Amino acid sequence: MSKVNVTLGERIESCRFDIANQANGAVLYECGGTSIIATVCVGNTPIEADFVPLSAQYIQKTYAVGKFPAGFIKREG
C-alpha cells in the first residue's frame, strides 16, 4: 500500500495511490473529514491537435450526509 502522511500544524494530510485500478492514475487525498478522489484515464491513440480540452466534473450529493429530497420514492414504497 502506497500512502504518504504529512503533518502540517495540527492537521494530518494523507494521500493514497493504490486505488482505482481501472484508471491510469488515481489519488485519494484526505484531510480532516474531507476526502477527494482524483482519477486520470487516457487512451492509447495519440491526439494530434493544438488544443486538448480539459474538463472537471463536480457533483455534490446531499444524500451523502443523510439528506434525502422530498420526492424520494423509497424502495419499500
N, C-alpha and C positions, 0 to 999 in steps of 0.2 A: 504494500500500500504506500503510495507516494503522497505524503501530506506534509505541508510546511506550516508551522505555527510561528507567529510574530507577536510579541507583546509590545504594545505602544501605550505607555502610561498604565491605566487600569484596564484597557481593552485588550482582548486577545483576538487576533485575526488568524483565520486558518484557510488554507487553500488545499483542495484535494484534486488530484489529476487522474485518478484511476476510475473514473465514472464514464457513463455514456459510451460504451464500447463501439456502438454502431456509428458514431460520429468520428470524423478525422481528428478532432481535438476537442477537449472539454475540460472545464474547470468549475469546481464548486467553491464559492467564496462564502465564508461565514464570519460574521462579526456581531457579537451580542445575540439578539434574537432574529437577526436578518440573515437570510440565505439567498444567494444569487447563483444560478447556473448559467454558464455561457458555453455554447457549443458552436463548432465550425464544421461545415460539411462542404467539400469541394468535389468536383468531377474530375475524371481522368483526361478529358479533352481540353487542350489549352484554348483560351479565348484570345482572339486576335482583334482587339478593339482599343481605341484610345481612352475609353471610359468604361469602367466596370462598376455598375451600381451596387451600393451597399445599403442594406435595409436592416432595420432593427424593429422587433416586434415586442411590445409591452402589453401584457394583459393582466389586469388586477381583478382577481376573483373575490367576490365578497363572501362566498361560501367557504373560503379557506379559513375564515375566522369564526364560522358558525352562523353567519347571517344569510338567510335564505330569502329570495324575493317573495313578495306577497302572493303571486300567482303560481307558486311552485306546486306541481302536482306530485304528490307522494306516490311511491311505487305500490304501497299497500292499498292506496286510494279506496 
